[in-house]
Amino acid sequence: MKILVINCGSSSLKYQLLDMEGEKLLAKGLCERIGIDGHLTHKPQNGRPLFNEDVPMPTHTEAIAAVLDKLTSPEYGVVESMREIGAVGHRVVHGGEKFAASVRINDDVMAAIAECIPLAPLHNPANITGIEACKAVMGDVPQVAVFDTAFHQTMPGKAFMYPIPYAYYTDLKVRRYGFHGTSHRYVSGRAAEMLGKPIEELKLISCHMGNGSSICAIDGGRSVDTSMGFTPIAGLPMGTRCGDIDVSILEYLSANTGKDIKELTNILNKMSGVLGVSGVSSDFRDLDTAAAQGNDRARLALDMFHYAVAKTVGGYVAAMNGVDGIIFTAGIGENSAATRAEICKYLTYLGIEICPECNKKRGEDTFISTEGSRVKVMVIPTNEELVIARDTRDIVAG
């Protein structure tokens, strides 16, 4: 079965086409500036040429049509016709408490995704648009929703509840939801394979570190705690998000700057984190360069990030009463040897020993801890699209 994986944003659409016989990537690409003018970057994996040109995309429907046109074209295509695509898997950011697993999309599922819009106002509407666009172009081809939040629905109440009036949970669904669940699920499963043990016997901590970062405690294959919260702003300091702060800061800032809650929330989401501290960039590579050149604020931003990750990992070791493996993944986790080394300096009390030569590797499944390290440390490139494709295959075939 060939499966098209869609990750839809408000003005963009990422996609991959995978052949699930051998789990082979056939093509991937990106539609940008949807609703403005439109640009398509299409990368076949069969040796055919790259397509990288403007294409009119007034709506996501035209974007989906452009993707299918390139997937089936004689010059850029990887399949002969659209009929070869057996199903579509969609990344959907928020499923609330309604979805603890991936589901085949029908009218009831669409209504439930729409009900979660207040919890993810920037993401769920775009996800709905992508699903509707696929239906408009592809007709009755089966579609499956895979939720970022679903993996964390196994968290116990002591982990997901906030210490605020209980009615805010029952009436307004205010609780910790967590995100990056598809990534945490993939890398923890791969870690179990690398360790040669059933995941049910393992205590793992997954560090998904990119422009957005979250850490997840995974006990027996189940998420038991995670650092992001009601929204993705919570937890670690990130590229532009502040992470955990004292909520009274908002009242203080409002009184002293005249900014309202909407303006301040935008600042905490888009102008804070390592960008706000360093004044240099939200890109950790730029911070590494600036710190090496003597920029004290860039060094401070990096130190704050390393410290926050190490504190969170330590807390999750306590929460699970132990840990067998720690995983680094996503853009920073997979590629920054310096970041991994600095974080692991805080964790020597766990018996962790890092192999400097092994830690130089990037972008591949590998152990970076020594043979004698009591806790194994791994780098595992995440593959959320493969998880979505697998879930889609299993649901449609089942």
Steps between C-alpha positions, in 0.01 A plus 500: 500500500621849412410766755508877467591675828380858539610760756289807438565853628299815450694598185719195444475127436778244552459156349664164451394204289612165641476146365422296811642188337849553637400840647673678213481875450393573142474880506473794736436867466364830626229738384557854623318835485159337455237771465765756397657382175630147552830313470562126472822316578465135395782249554460161331720226646525298177762711324253724320567876513410737780200727438544838671271763347209732569159336457171688555344381828202716597394232750622169641285321240721634220809409707385137534420492128850632420660234721304219334582641157873483574478157666343358182671708230722332237791734579487528880272217605553190711166327431307455177163616629323628809328161532827358635465713815307278739451741791592839647636549852469844659692649787241664726641705785226479762259221583423615852380218725291355218780309326758274661588338168490565127160465329345471157344831411122527469247774571505434876880521510495825304250644746720394794810659342299818452398492868870510589561823304491714819787287633709542181360802313802534271535133407174305500325727245791444261486124562126500422566699182756240387258213559220676312735587213605134465136392496420759233780379273526130588139412567443191714866406554521401872645766730643454851569756773813456714502733802803668661324484836380138488819336631478704821147388585655228717629758749349456849297776661786597731702588189242667278293696752580859598454614861221745414124481570384160377207652307749648253587145406148357490341801329779643286736200461800685641769235557841393376465349152857483373615503139759333272331173595554338161873575522531372857313182402727434203834553672404303813402203285824525307697528825349174623616333178851640545511386862373155403225498764119513495387861543271379780811434710668837444500842661597758237529877481458655156645847441344651185710812455441738212364851464218354708620258767337253736610215724294189568526235772405164347446208737427167335421668168248740657538874544481575873608866490610762250632854518262683265166574658159643413680662206845453341635811679557309824810316619847575368623835367482453123590689185247777553273358775567585863423162659399491865484840673320650799151587371493818709763642265217562252310727740821683590598550136151616407500759777845628406485487119133557426488185287192279523496123548484432126809713430692346788407146397629575152829626650534188716437278196694681228755735658620312806695179564864499391425779250375727775790427734779512242371774275683310226283227352258216566734268309732310735771489234513878500517497880790254497689729263424813701593333829830382354568863402450614859133603498399459864125515438522227238695287749238573767218393270675172424579440867136560593384247242750231606412554866125480438535176301718341769260605778203356312681174427591473868140555601382226267758257637340561838147471359577156353736397784775429252595520133651254251557729204502867400424596140596818315296578189377779266715772344715595799491160666608321183765744384655692790776299666583798722146526634484128576837510677408801713171345611663169585757675722213552745408130492820328610328417831296248299819323397486649151824507308508657153737376230637822339572327169154340485341834585646656184254299290187673378181407320517125563384246757792460737607459862708791627560351845793273582471124544530546876236773530228387744238692305512476121484824303384492138456729204201397290380714205126535534264383227149621573393445140580130525289470817211673323537271199514188717192598697317581176591166345395304810168679540404480132613137466329401823 
